[in-house]
Amino acid sequence: MTIVTLELVVAGVVLVLIAVLAGLAWVRRRGKEMRDSITETQARQNAAPLTTAILGSDRRERKST
């Protein structure tokens, strides 16, 4: 009976350890995603040259017709 109880305790400790490690891995992954994401201001700055090029192209097309 004592051996079975000891095995159950060890199995429980292992399961708790696995859950804690999985939680830590999730937190680290989530933190990396948050650091890698860009702000709205950065997105607008990145899009500005493309927007300018599209608008310039549109203006040239209107002048030529």
Residue frames relative to the residue before (quaternion, step in Angstrom):
aa qw qx qy qz dx dy dz
M 1.0000 0.0000 0.0000 0.0000 0.00 0.00 0.00
T 0.6511 0.5297 -0.3130 0.4444 3.57 0.99 -0.81
I 0.6367 0.5287 -0.3268 0.4564 3.58 1.02 -0.78
V 0.6435 0.5164 -0.3190 0.4663 3.59 0.96 -0.84
T 0.6490 0.5098 -0.3137 0.4696 3.57 0.95 -0.84
L 0.6499 0.5150 -0.3065 0.4674 3.57 0.95 -0.88
E 0.6467 0.5127 -0.3162 0.4679 3.59 0.98 -0.82
L 0.6534 0.5074 -0.3151 0.4651 3.59 0.97 -0.80
V 0.6397 0.5126 -0.3229 0.4730 3.58 1.00 -0.80
V 0.6566 0.4980 -0.3092 0.4747 3.59 0.92 -0.89
A 0.6455 0.5084 -0.3212 0.4708 3.61 0.94 -0.85
G 0.6505 0.5128 -0.3160 0.4626 3.60 0.98 -0.79
V 0.6448 0.5108 -0.3174 0.4718 3.57 0.98 -0.83
V 0.6433 0.5170 -0.3192 0.4658 3.58 0.97 -0.85
L 0.6633 0.5025 -0.3095 0.4602 3.60 0.91 -0.86
V 0.6451 0.5054 -0.3190 0.4760 3.58 0.98 -0.82
L 0.6433 0.5229 -0.3170 0.4607 3.58 0.97 -0.84
I 0.6436 0.5096 -0.3155 0.4759 3.58 0.97 -0.84
A 0.6585 0.5071 -0.3117 0.4604 3.60 0.93 -0.86
V 0.6521 0.5067 -0.3176 0.4659 3.59 0.96 -0.83
L 0.6710 0.4928 -0.3009 0.4651 3.59 0.89 -0.88
A 0.6387 0.5105 -0.3259 0.4745 3.59 1.00 -0.76
G 0.6423 0.5201 -0.3171 0.4652 3.58 1.01 -0.77
L 0.6529 0.5037 -0.3115 0.4723 3.57 0.96 -0.82
A 0.6355 0.5217 -0.3247 0.4675 3.59 1.00 -0.81
W 0.6468 0.5140 -0.3167 0.4660 3.58 0.98 -0.84
V 0.6513 0.5123 -0.3174 0.4611 3.59 0.94 -0.87
R 0.6598 0.5018 -0.3144 0.4626 3.59 0.92 -0.84
R 0.6441 0.5172 -0.3160 0.4666 3.59 0.98 -0.87
R 0.6649 0.5043 -0.2967 0.4643 3.56 0.93 -0.94
G 0.6413 0.5240 -0.3199 0.4603 3.59 0.99 -0.79
K 0.6439 0.5103 -0.3188 0.4727 3.58 1.01 -0.80
E 0.6354 0.5233 -0.3292 0.4626 3.59 0.97 -0.79
M 0.6637 0.5017 -0.3081 0.4615 3.56 0.96 -0.83
R 0.6582 0.4958 -0.3141 0.4716 3.59 1.01 -0.75
D 0.6959 0.4919 -0.2740 0.4457 3.59 1.01 -0.78
S 0.5982 0.5723 -0.3814 0.4115 3.60 1.12 -0.43
I 0.3486 -0.7405 0.5369 0.2046 3.56 -1.12 0.64
T 0.5285 -0.6313 0.4671 0.3226 3.54 -1.22 0.47
E 0.6658 -0.4849 0.3722 0.4277 3.56 -1.27 0.21
T 0.6237 0.5407 -0.3364 0.4533 3.58 1.03 -0.77
Q 0.6594 0.4955 -0.3115 0.4718 3.58 0.93 -0.84
A 0.6363 0.5250 -0.3300 0.4590 3.58 0.99 -0.78
R 0.6507 0.5042 -0.3168 0.4711 3.59 0.98 -0.79
Q 0.6476 0.5097 -0.3196 0.4676 3.59 0.99 -0.80
N 0.6537 0.5053 -0.3112 0.4695 3.58 1.01 -0.77
A 0.7057 0.4637 -0.2602 0.4683 3.60 1.03 -0.75
A 0.5090 0.6947 -0.4098 0.3007 3.60 1.15 -0.50
P 0.6809 0.4736 -0.3303 0.4506 3.69 0.74 -0.82
L 0.6461 0.5121 -0.3228 0.4650 3.58 0.99 -0.77
T 0.6423 0.5180 -0.3189 0.4663 3.58 0.96 -0.85
T 0.6480 0.5159 -0.3114 0.4658 3.57 0.95 -0.87
A 0.6595 0.5047 -0.3073 0.4647 3.59 0.94 -0.85
I 0.6564 0.5011 -0.3160 0.4672 3.60 0.93 -0.80
L 0.6708 0.4885 -0.3044 0.4677 3.58 0.89 -0.90
G 0.6401 0.5197 -0.3236 0.4641 3.59 1.01 -0.78
S 0.6457 0.5146 -0.3133 0.4692 3.56 0.98 -0.83
D 0.6411 0.5255 -0.3143 0.4626 3.57 1.00 -0.85
R 0.6542 0.5093 -0.3125 0.4637 3.60 0.96 -0.82
R 0.6464 0.5121 -0.3231 0.4643 3.60 0.96 -0.81
E 0.6392 0.5259 -0.3232 0.4587 3.58 1.01 -0.78
R 0.6643 0.5043 -0.3040 0.4604 3.59 0.95 -0.84
K 0.6515 0.5143 -0.3173 0.4587 3.61 1.03 -0.76
S 0.6938 0.4925 -0.2840 0.4420 3.59 0.97 -0.80
T 0.6870 0.4737 -0.3065 0.4579 3.65 1.11 -0.36
